[in-house]
Amino acid sequence: MITTATAENKSVAQELMELAEKHGAHNYHPLPIVISEAKGVWVKDPEGCKYLDMLSSYSALNHGHRHPAVLKALIDQAKKVTLTSRAFHNDQIGPFLKELSELTGFAMALPMNSGAEAVETAVKTARKWGCLKKGLAQDQAEIIVAANNFHGRTVTIISFSSDEQYRRDFGPMTPGFKIVPFGDAEALRAAITPRTVAFLVEPIQAEAGILIPPPGYLQKVREICSQSNVLLMADEIQTGMGRTGKMFAFEHEGIRPDVLILGKALGGGVMPISVVCADEDVLGVYKPGDHGSTFGGNPLACAVARAAIKALKEENLVERSARMGEYLMGKLNALKSGYVKEIRGRGLLVGIELHASAGGARRFCEDLMRRGMLCKETHEHVIRLAPPLVITEKEIDWAFSRLKKVLGG
C-alpha cells in the first residue's frame, strides 16, 4: 500500500522536517515522517506514501482521523460562533455538560482544554475540598500518587513524577505530594494521614509502558479511600472514551471514582477539550472567581465533544474496541519472537515489551514505519500500539504481518 517517493517530492518532506527542527524547541523526538493527509486509520505523507496509524495521537484519535460526524460538527459550529469566553453563556456548553453527565454518571463537570489543565484542576479541587469539606487548615492538604505516573508536564504535575528526566532542571518543585508503588493498595493505606485529601491514579499506566495493576487493585483502593474519607481521582485522559474496551477503564473492576479526568478523545481528534467530572459535594466547592479558563468550555470544542460522544455510542465503538482488542491480542500472543519479553493490553491499548538486549524499541518503530505502519516507543523498551477504535480485522492482519517481519516469529 506504500507508493515509491520521487527524489523531488522526497525533498519536500525533508525540508518540512528541517524547518521544524530549526525553528522549534527540541522537546520531541518524532519519527522521520511528515503527515500531510489523514482519514480513518490511514495517513499519507507529502509524497503520497500511505501508512497505518497504530498510535492514534496517544489515544486522542479514538474515532479515527477526520471522523465525518465530528468533522461536520466542527464545520457547522465554526460557521456560527467559536468563542465567547465564560463571561457569557453559549448554546453548546449546557447541552454538552448534560450529555457528559449522562455518559459518566457524575452530576457536574468543569471543562478545560488540555489534559494537564484538567489534572491541575483536579489537584486544586481536591485541595479546596480538603479545606472546605474535610476541615483542613490552609496549605496542609496532601495528595498521594502512584510511581511511574504520567499526568502531564506542568511544574506542579512533574513535582509528583517519579521520572527523573521530567523533573531535572525544572525545580523548585511544588510540595504536598506523596508517591507510592503502583498496584500496591496496602502501600496506599500506609501512606494516608489526616492531611490526605486524594489519591490520583491512572487505572492503566499508558505512558509508563501499558502497566496494568493486579486484579482487584482498584477495588481495594476504592475501599481504602472510602474508609479514610479520601477522594479517589481517576486520570482517564488516555484510557477513557472506549480505549480499553469499556467506556472508562475503572469499569473493568466495577468501581466508581469520586473524580474522573477526561481529555484527548473527548475532542474527537479535532479539538482540545478536557473535563473534571464529579458530583456536587466535590465540584460544588467552587464559587465565581476561584478558577477559570478563557477557552475552557468554548462552543466549538463543546459542539465537537457532543458529536464525539454521540459517535461513540451510536457506532458501538466501545464494544468494537473490546472485540478488536481481543483479536489483536490473540494475534500478538501467538507471536514467537526472541525479542519479546511480555505483551500487555486491554482493549486497543497494547504494549509490547522487549528484552533489554533487543537494543530498544525505537529501531523497531523506525523499521515498521518504513514498512508502512506507525507506532512509537515508550520508556525505551516498549512498543505502544493504540490504533483508532474504527480499525478492522483486515487492517489488524495487515499490521500484524509487518510486526511479524520486524520482530520475527
LUMZA-923342 format. One record per residue: x negated, y negated, z negated of N, C-alpha, C in turn; residue in one letter. Coordinates in steps of 0.2 Angstrom, whole numbers, plus 5000, padded with zeros to 4 digits. Example, Ala and Ser with C-alpha at 12.3 -4.5 7.8 and 13.67 -1.06 7.14 Angstrom:
residues 2
493450284961493850224961493450164961a 493650114965493250054964493650004961s 
This chain:
residues 409
499650065000500050005000499649945000m 498949955000498549895000498249875007i 498349815009498049795015497349775015t 496949775020496249755020496249685021t 495849645017495749575017495249555022a 495349505026494849475030494349435027t 493849425030493249385026493549315025a 493849285030494149215030494649215024e 495049255023495549255018495249265011n 494749315011494449335005494149265002k 493849225006493549165003494149115000s 494749125002495249084998495349104991v 495349164990495449194983494849174979a 494249184982493649164978493549094977q 493749054981493748984980494248964974e 494848994974495348984969495049004962l 494749064962494449084955493849044953m 493449014958492848974956493148904953e 493648884956493948814954494148824946l 494548884945494748894938494148904933a 493648934935493048944931492648874930e 492648834935492348774935492648724930k 493348714931493648664928494048684921h 494048754920494448774914494048804909g 494248794903493848824897493848904898a 493248934896493149004897493449044891h 494049034890494349074884494749134886n 494649154893494949214895494449244900y 494449314900494049354905494549394909h 494849354914495349394918494949444923p 495349484926495149524931495049484937l 494549504942494449454948494949464953p 495549444952496149444956496549384956i 496749354961497249294961497949324964v 498449304959499049324961499449264964i 499749274970500049214973500749224975s 500949294974501649314975501849364971e 502549374969502749424965503449434965a 503649504965504349524964504449594961k 504849594956504949664953504349684950g 504049744952503449764948502849754953v 502949724958502349714963502149644964w 501549634965501249564966500749564972v 500649514975500149504980499649454979k 499049464982498549404982498549364988d 498149314989498249274995498049305001p 497749365001497549405007498149455009e 498649455005499249495006499149565003g 498649575000498549644996499049654991c 499349714990499849724986499649764980k 499849744974499649784968500249794963y 500249854960500749874955500649844948l 501049794945500949764939501049814933d 500549834930500749884924500549844917m 500549784918500449744911501049694909l 501449674914501949634913501849564909s 501249534910501049474906501149484899s 500849544896500849564889501649564887y 502049594891502749604889503249544890s 502949494893503449434895503849454901a 503649504905504049514911504349584911l 504749594905505149654904505649664910n 505949604913506349604918506049614925h 505449614925505049614931504949544934g 504549534939504449464942505049444945h 505249384944505749344948506449384948r 506649404942507249444942507849394945h 508249424950508649374953509149334949p 509449374944509949334940509649284935a 509049304933508649254929508449194933v 508149204939507949154943508549104945l 509149134946509749094948509849054942k 509849074936510049034930509548974930a 508848994931508348934931508548884936l 508648904942508848854948509448814946i 509948854945510648814943510548764938d 510248784932510148744927509748684928q 509148694932508748644934509048584938a 509548604942509948554946510348514941k 510448534935510948494931510548454925k 510248484921509848454916509348504913v 508748474912508248524910507948504902t 508048444900507848424894508248374891l 508348384884508748324881508448304874t 507948354872507648354865508248364860s 508048384854508548394849508948334846r 508748274849509048214847509848214849a 509948254854510648264857510848334857f 511448354857511648414859511648434867h 511548494869511648514876512048564876n 512348584882512848634883512648704884d 511948714883511648784883511448814876q 511248764872510948794865511448834861i 512048804861512648834857512748904859g 512948914865513148974868512549024868p 511948994869511349044868511249064861f 511349024856511249044849511849094847l 512449084850512949134848512849204851k 512549204858512449264861511849304858e 511349264855510749284852510949324845l 511449284842511649314836512049384837s 512449384842512749444844512249504846e 511749484849511149534851510849554845l 510649514840510149534835510549554828t 511149524827511449544821511349484816g 510949434817510749384812511249324814f 511349294808511849234809511649174812a 510949164811510649104813510049114817m 509749064821509149064824508848994825a 508148984825507848924826507448934832l 507548894837507248904843506548864844p 506048894847505448854848505248874855m 504548874857504348884863503948944864n 503348944861502848994861502949044856s 502649104856502649154851502349124845g 501749094846501349064840501749014836a 502148974840502548924836503148954832e 503349014835503849044831503549084825a 502949104825502649134819502549084814v 502249024816502148964812502848944809e 503348944812504048934810504248984804t 504049044806504249094801503849084794a 503249074795502749054789503049004785v 503248944788503548884785504148904782k 504548944785505248964782505149004776t 504649054776504549094770504349054764a 503849014766503648964760504148924757r 504548894762505148854759505648894755k 505748954758506248994755505949014748w 505349024747505049044741505148984736g 505048924738505148864733505848864732c 506348864737507048844735507448904733l 507248964735507649024733507349064727k 506749064728506349114723506049074717k 506149004717505948964712505148954711g 504748964716504048954715503848874715l 503348864712503048794711502848774718a 502748714720502448694726501748724727q 501648744733500948764735500748824732d 501148864730501048934726501248994731q 501548984736501849044740501249084743a 501349144743500849194746501249234751e 500949254757501149294762500649354763i 500949414763500549474765500549494772i 500049504775500049534782499649594783v 499649624789499349694790498649674793a 498149714792497549714795497649734802a 497149704807497149714814497749684817n 498149634813498749604816498549554822n 499049544826498949484831499549444831f 499549384828500249344828500149284832h 499549264835499449204839498749174837g 498649114839498049084839497949014836r 498448994832498448934829497948944823t 497748884820497248884814497548924809v 498148914807498448954801498549024803t 498749044809498849114811498149154811i 497649124814496949154813496749164806i 496949114802496749124795496949184792s 497449224794497549284791497449344796f 497049334801496749384806496249424803s 496149484804495549524802495049534807s 495149494813494649504818494249444818d 493549454817493049404815493049354821e 493049374827493049334833493549274833q 494149294831494749254831494549194826y 494149204821494049164815493449124816r 492949154819492249124819492249054822r 491949004818491848934820492448894820d 493048924818493648884818493848864811f 493448874806493648854799493648784797g 493848754792494048804786494748834788p 494848894785495448924786496048904781m 496648924783497248904779497348954773t 497348934767497448984762498149004761p 498249054757498949084755499149144758g 498649184760498749254764498349304761f 498649364761498349424759498349474764k 497849514765497849564771497849634768i 498249684770498249754768498249794774v 498049854773497949904779498649914782p 498649914788499249934792499450004792f 500150014790500350084789500350114782g 500050074778499950094771500450054766d 501050084765501550054761501350044754a 501050094751500850084744500350024743e 499950014748499449954748499849894748a 500349884751500849834751501149824744l 501349874741501649874735501149844730r 500549874730500049854725499849774726a 499949754732499749684733500249634731a 500849654730501349604729501249574722i 501349504721501349474715501949434714t 502049404708502649354708502649294713p 502049284716501949224721502149254728r 502249314729502349344736503049324738t 503049294744503649274747503849314753v 503349344756503549384763502949434764a 503149484768502749524772502849524779f 502349494783502349484790502049544794l 502449574798502149634801502449654808v 501949674813502249704819502449774818e 502949794820503149864820502749914823p 502449884829501949924833501349864834i 500749884833500249834834499949834841q 500249794846500149804853499449784854a 499249724852498549694854498049734851e 498149764845497649804842497449874845a 497849884851497749944854498349994854g 498949964853499550004853499550054847i 499450024841499450064835500150074832l 500350134831500950154829500950174822i 501250154817501250174810501450244809p 501350274803501650334801502350334801p 502750394803503450394802503650374795p 504150334794504450314788504050254785g 503550234788503250174785503650114784y 504050094790504450034789505050044784l 505250104783505750114779505550104771q 504950124770504650114764504450044763k 504250004768504149934767504749894766v 505349914769505949884768506149894761r 506049954758506249974751505849924746e 505149924748504749884743504949814743i 505049784749505149714750505849694746c 506349744747506949734744506949734736s 506549784734506449784726506049724723q 505649694727505249644725505449574727s 506049564730506349504732505849464737n 505549504742505049484746505349484753v 505349434757505549434764505149484769l 505549524772505149574777505249534784l 504749514787504749474793504449514799m 504849534804504549574809504449534815a 503749534817503549504823503649554829d 504149534833504349574839504249534845e 503749494845503649454851503449494857i 503049544856502849594861503249654861q 503549674856503849744855504649734856t 504949674856505649664856505849664863g 506549654864506849654870506849714875m 506849774872506849834875506149864877g 505649834875504949864877504849934875r 505049954869504850014866505450064866t 505950054870506550104871507050084867g 507050044862507550014858507549934859k 508149904858508149834859507549804855m 507549824849506949804844506649864841f 505949864840505549914838505749944831a 506049894827506149914820506749964820f 507149964825507750004826507550084826e 506950094828506650164828506650194821h 506650154816506650184809507350164805e 507850134809508450114806508450064800g 508050024801507949964796508249904798i 508249854794508449784796507949734793r 507549694796507149644793507549594790p 507249544786507549484784507449434789d 506849434793506749384798506449424804v 506749404810506549434816506249374821l 505649384823505249344828505249364835i 505549324839505549344846505249294851l 505049314857504749274862504649304868g 504149294872503949324878504549344882k 504749404882505349424887505949394886a 506049354880506649324879506749264885l 506149244888506249194893506249224900g 506349294901506449324907505849314912g 505249304909504749294913504649234917g 505049184916505049124920505049054915v 505249064909505149004904504949024897m 504548984894504349004887504948984883p 505149034879505549014873505449064868i 505549044862505449094856505949074851s 506049124846506549104841506349144834v 506549114829506549144822507249154820v 507449224819508149244818508149264811c 508749244807508849264800509549244798a 509749264792510449244790510349184787d 510949154785510949084782510649084775e 510549134771510249124765509449114766d 509249124772508549114773508449044778v 508749044784508648984788509048924785l 509548944781509948884778509548844773g 508848854772508448814768508248744771v 508348744778508148684782508648634781y 508448564781508848504782508548464787k 508848424791508648374796507948344794p 507448354798506848324797506248364794g 506448424792506048474789505548504795d 505848514801505448554806505748534812h 505348544818505648524824505248534830g 505448524836505148534842505448494848s 505148454851505448414857505748464862t 505348514864505648564869505948624866f 505948634860506248694857507048684858g 507348744861508048744862508248704868g 507748684873507948644879508448684883n 508848644887509448684890509148724896p 508548714899508348754904508148824901l 507748824896507548884893508148924890a 508548894887509148924884509548954890c 509648924895510048954901509749014903a 509049014904508649064906508749124901v 508649114895508649164890509349194890a 509849164891510549184891510549234897r 510349224903510349264908509849324907a 509349314904508849374902509249424897a 509549394892509949444888510549474891i 510849444896511449474899511149534904k 510549514907510249564912510049634908a 509749624902509549674898510149724896l 510749694895511249734893511649764899k 511749724904512149744910511749794914e 511149794914510749834918510449894914e 510649904908510449954904509649964904n 509249904903508549904904508249934897l 508549934892508349964886508350034886v 508850064889508950134890508450164895e 508350114900507850134906507150134903r 507050094898506350094895506250154892s 506750174888506650244884506550304889a 506950304895506850354899506250354903r 506050294906505450294910504850304905m 504850274899504350284895504150364893g 504750394892504650474891504350504897e 504550484903504250504909503550494910y 503350434909502650404909502250444904l 502450454898502050484893501950564895m 502550594898502450664900501950674905g 501850624909501350624915500650614911k 500550564907499950554904499750614899l 500150644896499950694891499750754894n 499850764901499650814905498950804908a 498750744907498050724910497550754906l 497050784909496450814906495850774908k 495650734904495050694905494650694899s 493950694901493450694896493350624893g 493650574897493550504894494050484889y 494650524889495250504885495150534878v 495250494873495250514866495950524863k 496350474865497050484862497550444867e 498150464867498650424871499250414866i 499350344865499950324861500450284864r 501050294863501550254866502250264863g 502650214864503350214863503750174868r 504250204872504550164877504050154882g 504050094885503550074890502950034887l 502750044881502150014878501650074877l 501150084881500750134880499950114880v 499650154876498850134875498550204877g 498050194881497550254882496950234879i 496750264873496150254870495550304873e 495050274875494450304877493950314872l 493550374873492950384869492450324870h 492150314864491550254865491050274870a 490950334871490450354876490650334883s 491350324884491550304891491350244894a 491050194889490750134891491250074892g 491850084888492350034888492850034893g 493450004891494050014896493949964902a 493549914901493549864907493349894913r 492849934914492649954920493250004924r 493650034919494150074922494750034925f 494849974921495349924923495149894930c 494549884931494249854937494349904943e 494149964941494250014946494950024948d 495450024944496150034945496349974949l 496149914948496349854952496149864959m 495549894960495349904967495749954971r 496049994967496550044970497250024970r 497349954968498049934968498449934962g 498149944956498549944950498249904945m 498649854942498449804937498649824930l 498149834926498249834919497649804915c 497549804909497049764905496849804899k 496149794898495849824892496049784886e 496149814880496249784874495749814869t 495449774864495049804859494549854862h 494249834868493649864871493749934874e 494049974870494150044872494850074874h 495350024874496050044875496250014882v 496550054886496850034892497650024890i 497849964891498549954889499049954895r 499549994895500050004900500749984898l 500949924901501649904899501949874905a 502249914910502549894916503249864915p 503449824919504149804919504649854918p 505149844914505649894912506049924919l 505949884924506349904930505949954934v 505349974932504950024936505350084937i 505150124943505550184944505050244943t 505350304944504850364943504350364949e 504650344955504150344960503550304959k 503750244957503150194955502750224950e 502950254945502550284940502150334942i 502450374947502050434950501450394954d 501550344958501050304961500450284957w 500650254951500250234946499850284943a 500150344942499850394938499250424943f 499450434950498950454954498350414954s 498350354953497750314953497350324946r 497750324941497450344934497150404934l 497350454937497050524938496450524942k 496450484947495750474951495250434947k 495450384943494950344940494750384933v 495150414930495050444923494850524924l 494950544930494850624931495450664928g 495450724930495950774927496550774931g 
